[in-house]
Amino acid sequence: MSHAKFSSIDLFVGAGGLTQGFKTQGFNALFANDFDNAAIKTFVKNHELPISSSDPIESINPAQLRTQLALGKGDLDVLLGGPPCQGFSTYGKRDTTDPRNKLYEHYLSILKEFLPKTFVMENVLGILSYEKGQVLKHVIEDASNLGYTTEVLILNAANYGVPQTRRRVFVVGSMGNTKIKEPPCTNQDAEKVSTRERNILIESQLPLWEGRATSSLPPALTVRDAISDLSIEVFLPKETHKSVEYPSNVNLSPYQIEMRKGSECISHHSSKQMLGIRKLRLALMQPGDYGTKIQERLLNGGLSDEQIDDILGGVGLRDLDGCRRQDIEKELELREALQSGGLEMETFLKNFDSGGFANKYRRLHWNSPAHTLVAHMARDCSDFVHPEIDRFISVREAARLQSFPDSYYFVGSQFQQLKQIGNAVPPKLGEVLAIQVRKHLEKSY
């Protein structure tokens, strides 16, 4: 794009999703920081960056950093960042003693030192209720005392061209009395703020804007729009950095055409391997009477080798070469049990999957946006099963659902890649914010 270049400092950058969105609108990062070494390497790999750091943000001296970057107060165009959300998130157990809960204060320290023209701070919805909204209120009050006009935006990525339902809180500030305008929705399918969350904001007397999608807009993008052009065959985790040509003779959606720009092949099309017992659970979830017939055959004498191969994909979906000894033994024992039969299904599953959850696995749907991707995918992809194939989604499929272009390269192991993607701000969501910030800067400065 031909916009004049603007400057940014990017904190808690992760893989750089928010930065990628701002990059499309002419913003150049002068400095980036993240404590995750693999994530900062991914960031540097994809962005021209004079200075980066994986040091703890607590060790960064804001005044020394400003001197190093040769910036006067007020010179910086935008400060970006999403302080870690582990303590704020309602996804798991909240820990009020988690030291990461205070990292937002270092963001505010850098804001105070640089006094940028604008700032954008992203976080999970849980920050609305954490400590009864006091953390968010603290951010607003500190920014106001520095001279900023702030807005609290609750945005659903599905309303902005991302094939995923993902609601996040953005605190957006501009120096002076002129506020940054809210981004208009581009797609339908908004999720409403809950009454509890709204009451928290009202009680805290914080400004709030929630994206409203009208029926005149096109529908939200779907999983089919995002990943239907990618091969159903995937690489093993250890092969996640391999590249493969795009499948030929595929009808592409406009979104897929956009994601392919600048890329001649697919990288990171690797999927977490699945234990045989998990593959069996997925087979039991198949529509129709497929799962029922499996149960009947198991009880009445077991399954044939051909049926077992069909369900498990050989000796389980996993490549047992290099697996732990106990995993190899479990897979072989599972195959023997399927051959012998004579067991009730519930007894069978209990014996082989103790502590498992029968309804744990969740398929994506071709004709709907994906549900929210999370960093926990790195450990367990059970919530993200391919819509059609009995496997978990690949790293590249997850990146597509987050709106990372295919040219975006992720550094590190498959575990680290999935963690980076799950933590990221979708670039296309970052872009709609960048458009509003750019318009504000062009008009006000």
TIPALUM-744295 format. One record per atom (N, C-alpha, C, O): z, y, x. Coordinates in steps of 0.001 Angstrom, whole numbers, plus 500000, padded with zeros to 6 digits. Last residue first. Layout:
BEGIN
ZYX
...
END
This chain:
BEGIN
512489514869497310
512460515278498714
511011515535499126
510750515892500275
512179514171494656
513337514989495017
513291515508496449
513974516478496777
509820512641494472
510014513808493602
511103514751494122
510969515972494041
510138510657496372
508921511483496406
509098512763495573
508589513825495931
512556509515495519
512462510174496832
511260511106496901
511355512215497428
511812508456493014
512882509448493114
512791510224494434
512933511447494453
509863506622493758
509499507738492891
510543508855492965
510206510039492978
511497504849495265
510400505596495903
510002506814495061
509826507909495595
513172503855493256
513754504602494378
512675505434495058
512906506596495393
511285502555491644
512067503648491086
512701504501492187
512763505725492068
510306500635493446
509383501585492816
510151502796492297
509721503934492487
512593499157494007
511989499964495065
511028501007494495
510947502126495001
512940497806491603
513933498790492005
513356499721493066
513596500928493035
510737496170491730
510820497118490616
511884498174490891
511745499317490457
511338494668494091
510204495598494069
510304496602492926
509990497777493120
513422492990493446
513656494078494389
512563495124494334
512818496316494507
511958491284491851
513013492078491232
513373493248492140
513603494361491667
510335490164493773
509693490934492706
510719491747491909
510378492790491352
512245488799495441
511492489964495929
510863490804494823
510854492032494916
515421487962494198
513979487729494072
513189488960494515
513437490057494016
517925487785496601
517427488600495496
515937488295495375
515234488366496383
519246484545497624
518380485722497749
518245486510496447
518426485978495352
520598482166497651
521380483395497781
520556484660497589
521119485740497408
518584480257497591
519503480362496460
520314481641496471
520681482151495413
517425480641500122
516652480928498915
517577481115497717
517379482028496917
519485479826501858
518931481174501947
518208481562500655
518365482678500159
519806477149501052
520924478089500943
520408479529500951
520843480352500146
517346476104501781
517723476131500369
518890477088500127
518939477761499097
517547476431504602
516483477080503833
516848477192502357
516681478250501752
519687474808505347
519782476257505531
518736477001504715
519008478083504193
518594472288504659
519870472734504090
519961474258504170
520274474919503180
516404472177506367
516178472247504924
517436472737504215
517348473520503268
517173474415509154
517028473107508520
516749473288507032
516842474394506499
515273477403510149
516445476541510021
516124475214509364
514970474916509056
513445479965508421
513926479367509658
515124478471509352
515891478734508426
510702480318506363
512156480168506392
512571479385507637
512095478273507868
508169482657505719
508590481502506510
510113481476506620
510737482490506932
505828483573503362
507192483799503830
507718482535504484
507713481465503875
503450483002502222
503409483375503639
504809483562504218
504963483696505432
503962482706499559
503804481485500356
503769481775501856
504030480887502666
506542485047498516
505149484647498736
505069483434499652
505989483165500424
509214484480496291
508838484660497686
507372484243497856
506993483174497378
510106484022493681
509012484991493899
508798485353495360
508259486420495654
511694481931493072
512387483163493449
511406484304493731
511828485431493990
509870479976492701
510663480357491541
511489481604491802
511935482264490863
508979479746495361
508065480256494326
508855480753493115
508557481813492565
511252478560496490
510845479897496933
509892480536495926
509983481735495665
511186476082495221
512317476979494979
511958478405495373
512315479354494675
508823475147496357
508888475334494908
510050476255494537
509923477101493652
509641474967499020
508604475935498641
508588476166497146
508357477292496706
511585472934498815
511961474262499317
510929475294498875
511291476373498407
511060471118495712
510950471316497150
511430472720497527
511649473571496666
513196469611493252
512173470573493646
512199470744495165
513227470540495811
513728466026493289
514202467398493250
513068468343493638
512098467931494274
511949463644491215
512426464144492506
512975465549492298
512724466183491272
510063462384489298
511468462038489533
511865462378490962
512084461498491794
508033464938487836
508206463896488845
509694463637489059
510498464568489007
508257467009485968
507438465837485667
507715464664486585
507640463512486157
509904469118486786
509651468896485352
508996467562485028
509165467041483925
512352468205489266
510975468574488941
510686468270487463
511173467268486939
515684469309488978
514767468176489031
513392468649488579
513279469409487616
518183470760489541
516829471268489759
515862470117490020
515306469971491109
520725469876489572
520368470782488482
518910471212488536
518449471951487666
520888468468491964
520874467723490708
520455468578489516
519889468061488553
520953469229494592
519848469744493773
519798469083492395
518765469136491727
523417470085496752
523152469233495598
522085469888494727
522296470976494189
523432471720499005
524263470505498990
523852469541497884
523929468324498055
521612473689498436
521621473135499789
522398471832499850
522078470944500641
522260474573495931
521124473647496061
521111472991497425
520649471859497564
524114476539496173
524632475171496177
523511474135496180
523764472951496404
522834478913495720
522918478459497108
523403477017497199
523136476339498190
520710478604492798
521977478917493462
521970478350494878
521210477436495195
518649479802490157
518773479068491409
520034479531492137
520383480710492095
518946479727486678
519294480443487907
519421479515489109
520199478561489089
516123477966485213
517464478543485158
517824479042486560
517086478802487515
512671478984484980
513730478165485577
515078478790485264
515174480002485071
511059479645481824
511487480058483165
512535479075483692
513208478408482906
509085477005480298
510184477973480281
510420478483481700
510029477833482669
507339474872480402
506986476015479566
508115477033479403
508097477834478468
508397472821482036
507129473472482383
506951474805481663
506462475766482257
511790472836482894
510800472667481840
509547473463482186
509624474627482578
513848470892485119
513194472137484754
512152471836483681
511684470703483574
516506468667484318
515099468909484632
514719470349484302
515206470935483335
519492467727485627
518879468714484748
517455468984485200
517218469462486310
522294465583485732
520951465914486186
520214466753485152
520310466507483950
524709464950484519
524688465955485580
523277466444485874
523089467608486229
525494463102482730
524650464193482246
524474465290483285
524129466425482953
527099461365484203
525906460840483555
524957461940483117
523741461746483125
528345461939487325
528320462464485972
527004462078485312
525928462421485802
530414459990489585
529207460684489173
529295461143487725
530216460771486997
532558458438490213
532745459871490318
531524460658489906
531577461888489874
530478455881491318
531837456276490955
532011457762491197
531653458279492255
528066454436491097
528061455903491121
529432456411490705
529538457275489835
528266451718490881
527427452260491945
527498453777492077
527034454335493071
530009451203488797
530181450492490063
529435451166491206
529902451187492344
528964452783486764
530306453068487272
530521452419488628
531141453010489511
526551451547486267
526552452908486819
527915453246487418
528004453913488449
527501449064485234
526615449111486392
526689450487487066
526866450582488280
528875449853482987
529589449175484074
528801449267485367
529350449513486440
526759450907481517
527866451777481894
528678451172483039
529114451882483946
525089448616481216
524638449775481961
525795450668482417
525816451131483557
526400445357481872
526253446480480958
525925447727481779
526416447886482897
524630442866483728
525659443896483662
525347444904482561
524191445262482339
522611441085484339
523829440579483744
524951441587483633
526108441206483460
520864441386487563
521132441717486168
522477441197485694
523367440904486493
519462440925489986
520295439865489403
520609440119487937
520623439181487140
518045443257490624
517339441975490531
518156440928489773
517603440138489008
520008445163490726
518942445320489738
518167444023489555
517691443725488460
521445444194492913
522075444200491583
521029444343490481
521146443719489426
519634444618495015
520054443247494685
520651443176493284
520403442221492548
519528447427494979
518316446640494705
518687445203494298
518120444650493355
522163448034495701
521638448465494412
520413447637494031
520284447201492887
522256447062498288
523115446451497281
522625446815495878
522671445985494970
520522448849499520
520157447433499467
520993446690498426
520490445789497756
521989451216499230
520649451102498653
520234449635498510
519662449240497494
524336450659500645
524415450959499216
523055450794498545
522970450293497424
523373450335503250
524015449210502578
524062449435501070
523849448499500299
522490452931503730
521528451823503754
522108450628502995
521418449992502198
524917454288503628
523879454594502644
522845453481502568
522379453127501486
526281453249505805
526823453010504471
525803453316503379
525814452682502324
524688454164507937
524794452735507672
525284452465506253
524778451572505574
522537456954507218
523834456409507582
523919454933507169
523308454512506188
519049456812508176
520148457086507244
521453456490507781
521454455643508674
517000456010509809
517805457148510253
518945457500509325
519738458389509635
515143454852507227
515141454954508684
515920456203509099
515530457323508767
514950455097504530
516226454605505059
516304454680506571
517389454586507146
513860457550502659
513406456839503845
514667456388504565
515377457207505148
514560457323499148
514895457760500498
514162456927501547
513883455747501337
514139456196496811
513232457282497165
513445457710498602
512601458383499194
514454452596497228
514975453928496928
513947454979497293
512986454689498006
512289450983498515
513732450802498689
514393452162498489
514834452799499446
509991452012496033
510247451194497217
511740450955497315
512397450744496295
510857453670493800
509888454100494799
510068453347496096
510275453955497146
512522452989491723
513138453511492939
512132454029493957
512506454750494881
510755452168489659
511893453054489401
512363453743490681
512574454955490696
508872450560490927
508424451655490067
509548452662489841
509313453870489834
510470448684492171
509664449587493000
509208450798492192
509163451917492703
511441447420489888
512377448120490775
511626449115491660
512080450238491875
509095446297488915
509815447289488114
510788448105488973
510931449315488799
508513444548491016
507562445597490663
508239446707489857
507994447892490080
510681442802490986
510480443652492158
509545444813491832
509749445930492308
512208442922487673
511318442354488685
511195443315489861
511553444489489758
515667443050486725
514321443617486783
513499442920487862
514041442398488836
517928441014484700
517500441814485833
516053442238485764
515310441842484866
518928439704482507
518446438910483630
517899439704484783
517443439120485766
519667441399480456
519151440076480120
518550439330481302
517745438418481114
520420443863481453
521442443020480838
520971441578480687
521769440645480778
517966444862482318
519055444695483277
520109443733482734
520628442892483468
516559444989479962
516123444047480995
517222443804482014
517392442691482512
517967447014478613
517849445683478032
517502444658479099
518088443575479136
517630449220480352
518970448713480070
518921447284479520
519729446440479908
514858449528480215
515499449250481502
516871448634481265
517233447645481902
514552450190477545
514010448909478032
514620448543479388
514865447368479664
515707452739477533
516303451655476736
515831450299477235
516623449362477336
513928454226479113
515287454000479580
515961452862478849
516707452093479455
511626454108477411
511583453615478781
512986453272479283
513219452183479808
511193455075474914
512086453916475030
512133453355476445
512627452248476658
511160458683475237
510719457422474655
511705456303474905
512900456539475086
511679460272478495
511492460268477033
510998458909476531
510487458096477301
514148459334480929
512746459497480549
512618459491479030
513361458785478348
516633458784481817
516475460026481059
515048460243480580
514766461228479899
516411456605483393
517058456404482099
516924457637481202
517080457549479984
515368457814485658
514519456907484890
515094456670483503
514342456547482536
517622459153486548
516481459931486062
515551459059485231
515008459506484221
519164456959487346
519645457836486280
518488458657485700
518399458829484485
517562456016489456
517746455194488262
518229456052487094
517752455888485971
517912458069491281
516569457822490761
516644456980489484
515882457204488544
520589457684491797
520170458924491129
518770458757490543
518480459243489449
520513455301493105
521256455365491846
520894456635491075
520897456645489844
519076455915495465
518468455079494441
519173455170493101
518519455124492059
519340459362496432
519853457996496416
519224457210495271
518882457776494232
516778461433497592
517590461048496445
518044459597496591
517230458709496843
516233464242499745
516079462845499374
517125462444498338
518197463040498235
514854467410499042
516029466617499384
515815465184498922
515281464943497840
511493468040500108
512485467879499043
513671467079499549
513521466182500379
509126470423501328
509978469249501524
511047469226500456
511460470272499956
507230472413502069
507103471643500828
507836470315501002
507259469238500849
507087474246504175
508390473973503556
508273473211502235
509136473353501368
503834475717503544
504890475230504434
506156474988503614
506275475473502489
500431475590502786
501788475534502256
502735475013503342
502465473993503976
497874477916503856
498442476591503657
499866476722503131
500421477818503046
497142480498504124
496055479518504086
496569478104503841
495773477187503639
498178483596502784
498550482272503269
497377481314503113
496697481319502087
497532485968501570
497975486019502950
498364484682503532
498837484624504667
498437484888498351
497814485939499164
498417485951500569
499636485946500741
499815483141496724
499000482577497796
498404483628498735
497915483281499810
501010484678494749
501870484030495732
501068483500496933
501599483423498041
498733485428493230
499529486445493928
500377485813495023
500459486359496123
498007482954492217
497057483698493052
497805484740493878
497544484911495069
500266482444490666
499973481587491818
498980482251492764
499103482121493982
499981484448488713
501151484452489585
500892483612490835
501255484017491939
497627483655487394
497661484921488139
498838484987489114
498704485522490215
497153480125488091
497653481199487250
497608482502488052
497556482455489281
494329478135488908
495470478929489329
495854479965488283
494995480599487670
493288474886488815
493220476153488094
494492476945488373
495598476475488104
492103473202491633
493258473499490799
493037474842490114
492647475818490756
490534472117493753
490135471982492344
491315472161491389
491502471375490460
493016471048496201
491729471622495782
491505471389494290
492185470582493656
496207472022497460
495380471085496688
494104471785496225
494120472972495899
496410473594500677
496563473680499227
495725472593498554
494637472275499034
497513471690503534
496529472489502822
496846472524501329
497465471607500790
500753472012505003
499734471185504374
498769472100503622
499163473158503132
503166471975507653
502289472689506734
501236471736506198
500871470765506861
506647471365508393
505242470983508379
504466471845507388
505022472370506423
509281471877508181
508475472919508807
506998472535508916
506195473289509466
510449469606507097
510340470792506253
509494471899506860
509029472779506136
510976467084507931
509602467563508104
509369468893507373
508231469253507070
513474466340507214
513275466619508636
511873467150508923
511603467616510030
513052465813504425
513804466982504889
513552467345506347
513430468523506683
509600464842503878
511007464520504077
511742465768504581
511110466683505109
507285466443501585
507703465964502886
509188465588502871
509929465970501966
505705465341498496
506490466260499309
506840465611500645
506710464399500817
503342465381495884
503846464717497082
504555465733497960
504073466850498147
502320467112494104
503506466376493671
504124465613494845
505297465244494799
501302470356495283
501194468898495321
502484468237494835
503585468717495103
501054473141493047
501526472513494281
501497470992494160
501649470431493075
500463474322490663
499347474133491597
499755473404492865
498898473076493686
502798474757489262
501938473650488818
500773473390489760
500146472335489672
504622476810489783
504509475710490757
503530474614490373
503430473619491091
504464479058487899
504912479202489278
504482478072490197
504014478341491303
503670478361485374
502997479491486025
503278479523487518
502441479959488308
505650476392484944
504235476011485083
503442477115485778
502636476839486667
507900477959484646
507835477054485796
506393476620486029
505957476494487173
506660481171483437
507275479857483317
507212479082484634
506562479497485593
507315484608482633
506584483577483364
507376482271483357
508605482274483280
507792485918479328
508287485624480672
507446484535481318
506928483650480637
504987487444477581
506163486567477699
506578486379479148
505811486649480071
504198491007477593
503834489591477749
505073488737477917
506111489238478350
505516493267475054
505320492854476442
504873491399476505
505134490633475578
506181493731472478
504812494085472872
504504493658474301
503345493684474716
508831493274472105
507918492189471736
506478492494472124
505635491597472099
510678494539474956
510113494643473612
509107493528473376
508598492919474316
513726494258476647
512330493819476605
511825493897475168
512472493380474257
515903496208478414
515522495807477060
514042495464477041
513203496296477385
518505496101480799
517078496033480524
516784495524479128
517351494518478701
521229498250480511
520785496863480398
519313496857480030
518903497517479076
523404500305482215
522067500208481636
521660498755481669
521729498099482709
526376502188482315
525739500879482175
524340501030481625
524110501789480684
529100503739483987
527774503857483375
527076502498483371
527186501744484337
532461502823483110
531369502829484073
530043503025483360
529866502535482245
534989502496481951
534282503776481832
533195503905482899
533031504961483511
536312500171481710
536314500756483040
535625502115483070
535665502812484084
535775499573479072
537147499872479439
537228500544480802
538098501384481035
533037499020479344
533474500140478502
534893500557478882
535184501747479000
533118496751480961
532469497971481439
532916499187480647
533146500256481212
534462494974479286
535010495294480607
534424496596481125
535141497442481660
532702494814477154
534010495419476948
534656495813478271
535313496850478369
530579493453478360
530378494825477895
531721495536477697
531862496713478031
531743490964478842
531297491785479961
531126493240479552
531483494150480300
532242490169476163
533339490287477125
532954491183478298
533726492051478706
529688490062475082
530651491032474550
531788491252475533
532248492379475721
527121489716477608
528119489182476680
529067490288476227
529225491309476897
523867491018477574
525188491041478188
526203490555477165
526150490936475996
521078488866476835
521960489982476540
523282489863477304
523742488768477629
518086488272478504
519376487727478096
520330488889477913
520383489794478745
514664488745477543
515911489241478129
517109488452477625
517146488019476474
511909488204477012
512876487124477260
514151487598477940
514665486917478827
508951489830478395
509950489539477378
511014488572477909
511013488187479078
508259492073481160
508118490799480446
509222490647479413
510288491251479531
508885494456482254
507464494107482239
507203492834481454
506057492538481115
511170497154481693
510855495728481684
509345495524481636
508619496325481046
511557499947483914
511166499407482603
510826497929482715
510257497495483717
514394500797485832
513079500149485828
512724499607484448
513519498873483861
515857504060485455
515952502616485290
514554501988485263
513624502589484725
515791506626487968
515457506114486639
515508504592486617
515241503928487618
518489508024489664
517296507183489776
517023506561488413
517933506028487778
519650511330488803
519804509881488911
518441509210489104
517398509761488754
520727514232490311
519575513584489688
519671512080489896
519763511609491030
522764515396491734
522954515233490294
521803514531489587
521888514261488389
523412513799494927
523169514936494051
523316514557492596
523912513533492260
521978510799495987
522755511968496380
522397513142495473
521220513444495275
522153507952493912
521319508981494525
522180510199494831
523020510586494019
522573504390493468
523086505746493611
522098506677494274
521294506251495103
523193501496491663
522145502332492250
522650503765492303
523108504299491292
524245498312491553
524777499670491555
523789500522492339
523571500300493530
523277495620489677
522844496520490736
523524497870490537
523394498493489483
523859492273488837
524334493647488731
523828494437489933
523936493982491072
521608489862487372
522406490390488468
522784491841488194
522122492541487428
520338486905485989
520893488235485744
521810488645486893
522670487879487327
517659485029485688
518645485347486733
519136486774486510
518427487735486811
515313482794484982
516350483569484305
517483483793485292
518179482855485681
512126482937486448
513500482445486545
514420483374485762
514315484596485868
509653483985487532
509736482813486634
511101482152486662
511212480944486874
509475487485487331
510012486368488110
510162485170487173
510751485319486102
508789489760485894
507739488989486537
508203487875487437
507418487358488232
511095490844484738
510360491614485748
509399490739486554
509217490951487753
512675489335483149
512060490506482521
511179491286483474
510574492283483080
513800487501484849
512721487039483967
512020488191483263
510881488038482822
515932488848486029
514690488702486793
513523488276485915
512379488640486190
517730491204484362
517362489790484309
516001489645484973
515024490251484531
520185493540485327
518777493183485242
518611491673485229
519265490955485985
522158496113484816
522209494659484667
520794494201484365
520269494445483278
523203498833486720
522082498192486043
522335496689485972
522689496071486976
524979501681486839
525176500229486925
524088499583486077
524053499762484859
524420504596488768
524115503823487570
524453502367487846
524241501873488953
525620507720490122
525432506270490133
525082505732488763
525404506331487736
525309510325492331
525211509978490916
524847508509490845
523860508090491449
527415511148495102
526337510363494502
526459510308492979
527556510252492423
529412512304496627
528377513167496078
527239512443495396
526199513045495131
531594510886497369
530669511261498443
529517512121497945
528726512619498746
532734510328494960
533443511259495843
532576511712497013
532792512783497580
530930508390494080
530998509685493392
531674510732494266
531244511885494311
531588506274495761
530253506869495841
530239508251495196
529608509175495709
534197505761494879
533958506149496270
532607506828496424
532484507832497126
533683505066492184
534502506233492504
534279506703493929
534180507904494177
532125502733492452
531604503902491749
532376505159492137
531776506204492390
533897501004493814
532591501348494398
532056502636493772
531587503526494482
535978500846491919
536237501385493259
534933501827493912
534869502907494499
534688499524489851
535143500893489630
535426501594490955
535153502785491105
534371497041491029
533193497829490695
533562499295490477
532823500195490877
537096496351491214
536256496412492410
535028497288492152
534692498160492953
538013496346488551
538503497359489481
537662497464490749
537527498553491307
537459494474486607
536464495510486862
536860496535487901
536129497501488123
539571492684486713
539387493526485529
538463494721485789
538664495815485262
539061491177488983
540185492123488994
540023493164487886
540294494349488077
535837490739487778
536751490464488887
537799491582488978
537465492765489040
533974491402485908
535291491008485421
536297490769486533
537488490612486266
531748492139487370
532129492955486220
533555492667485774
534264493565485319
531260490212489193
531923491410489699
532368492312488552
533253493151488724
529793488260487903
531233488091487981
531972489306488494
533175489439488269
527122488760488265
527750489291487065
529277489216487125
529970490004486481
526690489563491803
526647488667490647
527360489304489457
528110490267489617
524994492455493226
526025491430493168
525862490598491907
525017490882491057
523764495111495359
523532494013494408
524714493050494406
525360492844495433
523204498502495755
524118497409496066
524016496354494972
524164496667493791
521385501057497114
521303499971496134
522236498863496593
522082498338497696
521147504628497543
521658503315497929
521488502339496771
521451502735495605
519723507623499035
519934506689497925
520608505423498452
520635505180499658
520036509168501320
519576509830500096
519830508960498868
520118509476497788
523096508282503069
521660508183502791
521308508883501486
522177509155500657
525478508663504775
525162509503503609
523665509470503297
523025510521503262
526535507347506981
525119507721506993
524760508704505879
523830509496506033
529300507008506393
528865507529507697
527435508051507659
527147509095508245
529382505969503799
530072507226504102
529586507834505397
529468509055505498
528001503561504153
527490504568503223
528097505937503546
527389506944503562
529769502281505827
528464502663506369
527799503693505466
527113504595505948
531856501935503994
532090502665505243
530779503137505860
530688504259506358
530676500332502034
531045501698501688
531309502541502939
531016503737502946
530457497967503517
529248498603502985
529542500068502677
528750500946503018
533134497474503782
532381497827504992
531021498421504623
530499499278505336
533806496787501203
534393498004501752
533675498447503026
533609499640503324
532695494343500752
532001495487500161
532544496805500723
531844497817500724
534492492544501786
533395492967502647
532614494157502074
531956494888502814
536509491444500322
536703492829500777
535529493356501603
535567494494502071
535921488834499845
536004489715498679
536105491188499077
535823492075498271
536209487448502154
534868487961501867
534872488904500664
533937489684500482
538770486410502156
538542487683502858
537171488275502592
536973489475502779
540226485195499261
539052485037500119
538756486364500809
538511487359500127
542178485458497402
542582485663498792
541416485528499764
541592485724500966
541131484788494979
541401486208495202
541840486503496627
541876487664497033
538730482702494241
539837482750495188
540082484211495542
539329484803496316
537450480902491494
537659482189492142
538890482129493048
539933481588492681
535451478090491528
536821478570491438
536960479885492188
536630479975493370
532098478955490471
533101478020490957
534490478604490773
534688479506489959
530859480964488979
530232479644489072
531238478589489522
531234477466489019
531695483512488968
532382482643488019
531822481232488060
532243480380487278
532072485398491972
531279484524491114
532163483701490187
533242483251490573
533700486717493735
533416487354492457
532791486386491459
532960486536490249
533848485206496025
535080485512495324
534870486088493946
535737485976493079
531132485094496773
531881483875496512
533159484137495719
533505483358494831
529334487077497382
529825487041496004
530740485858495730
531100485623494576
528788489468500004
528988488095499537
529739488038498221
530649488827497966
526878492448499190
528056491805499785
528281490415499204
527997490194498027
523841493345499577
524509492537498556
525690491826499178
525539490702499656
521965496381500197
522888495308500548
523486494598499358
523623495166498274
520626499410501624
520516498238500767
521582497217501149
522046497192502289
520186502802501628
521045501744502154
521013500600501154
521330500784499979
517430504954502235
518148504058501329
518987503061502124
518555502546503155
516825507015504138
516326507086502763
517103506191501809
517411506606500691
518700508926506458
518307507611505955
517894507708504495
518536508401503706
519687511525506805
518307511209507206
517816509899506592
516642509779506243
522353511942506246
521394512290505220
519957511967505568
519078512114504720
523202512632509542
523707512326508211
522707512825507176
522269513974507219
520562511544511777
521569512477511318
522066512066509953
521439511252509276
519933508853513953
519810509405512609
520924510411512349
522087510159512663
519693507051516121
519288508461516248
519019509090514880
518011509768514679
520713504556516210
519473504705515457
518945506139515483
517878506419514936
523049505070517653
522051504147518208
520702504313517527
519662504224518178
524423506655515823
523987507225517107
522880506377517721
521897506903518243
524904504752513871
524094505927513529
523579506609514789
522444507083514828
526542502978515295
525250502529514781
524352503718514457
523156503684514747
528797504559515776
527995504104516911
526613503650516468
525624503893517160
529658504831513111
529273506024513880
528413505637515077
527418506300515369
530234502118512318
529201502907511645
528721504113512454
527524504396512489
530550499338514218
531083500694514145
530020501598513532
528989501831514164
531036496050513256
530053497123513404
530733498475513229
531402498726512227
532801494075512661
532757494517514056
531780495663514283
531702496194515391
532418493423510036
533665494095510376
533639494658511794
534364495604512103
530153491923510032
530003493333509682
531275494123509990
531226495338510182
529709489800512827
530456490098511597
530366491587511291
530490492417512192
526287489726514025
527717489938514243
528428490123512903
527804490562511937
523633489532513987
524339488510513215
525841488603513469
526583487668513166
521255492161513790
522529491663514290
523062490582513369
522966490681512146
518428494079514951
519088493189514004
520362492650514636
520527492678515856
516004496597515294
517342496123515661
517872495205514567
517773495527513383
513278496853514441
513709497303515762
515032496671516203
515168496256517354
511206494602512858
512551495145512847
512961495574514257
512988494749515170
509061493346510573
509092494097511817
510402494874511855
510668495704510985
509866490244509056
509883491703508986
509874492299510386
510582491829511277
510034487525509352
509152488031508304
509072489556508234
508301490102507445
511832486994511373
510539486309511403
509546486962510447
508343486952510705
514104488320510521
513348488887511642
511944488283511709
510984488969512057
514904486515508459
514623487924508185
513722488502509270
512692489105508969
515392484177509878
514351484204508857
513934485638508571
512745485935508455
517538485111511380
516317484696512068
515140484638511095
514020485007511449
519392485492509389
518907486681510094
517650486347510895
516787487206511073
519762482783508632
519213483752507686
518663484974508401
517580485451508060
520942481645510885
519625481157510447
518969482167509515
517760482388509591
523395483097510950
522434483205512047
521043482743511649
520055483373512028
525048485043508794
524367483745508820
523236483823509841
522244484521509630
525752487686508754
526565486805509579
525949485415509708
526288484678510634
523364490227509062
523884489124508260
524607488172509193
524131487884510292
521615493300509105
522769492513509527
523050491399508532
522983491598507319
519183495557510392
519575494532509420
520718493717509983
520786493470511187
517463498647510626
518544497784511100
518887496793509997
518883497139508815
515255499727509496
515584500141510858
516635499235511483
516694499075512702
512692498663507388
514081498440507782
514274498850509241
513550498384510121
510622500713505485
510774499999506745
512249499869507088
512979500861507078
508865500797502437
510151500970503117
510193500108504373
509847498927504339
506609500514500776
506549501413501923
507861501665502625
507981502653503349
506765498632498824
506700500023498390
506858500998499548
507197502164499345
507129496226500017
505870496419499288
505684497863498851
504568498277498539
509752496481500926
508653496558501889
507316496817501194
506470497540501719
511306495914498731
511198497313499164
510045497499500155
509436498568500205
510987493110498669
510588493927497539
510401495376497924
509439496011497492
512084492446501160
510682492139500888
510172492971499718
509054493483499762
514770493184500757
513950493908501730
512473493690501469
511685494633501543
515524491202498948
515554492606498532
514691493451499458
513964494333499001
515151488893500634
514439489060499371
514385490503498901
513326490985498499
516222488018503113
515453489263503024
514691489465501737
513669490151501738
517993486003503585
516597485746503953
515720486981503803
514596487003504305
520651488222504202
520213486869503916
518795486655504403
518436487076505502
521733490794504520
520318490670504143
519928489262503714
518980489098502945
523977492498504759
524090491208504055
522694490767503599
522498490410502437
522017495528504747
523232494789505077
523333493535504221
522838493503503094
519631497544506017
519784496401505120
520976495555505571
520947494944506639
518418500766505826
519328499876506547
519707498784505561
520060499062504415
515166502306505767
516286501618505132
517162500965506186
516712500654507289
512691504854505201
513589504094506077
514709503452505276
515143503976504250
509224504950504256
510610505345504076
511478504419504929
511046503337505327
505921506067504688
506964505120505053
508339505725504853
508590506869505233
503789506771501913
504442507210503134
505606506266503420
506209505725502493
501670504149500608
502774505078500482
503242505537501864
503118504812502851
499579502369500344
499348503564501146
500480504571501075
500291505731501440
500000498823500837
500000500000500000
500000501243500883
500383501171502051
END
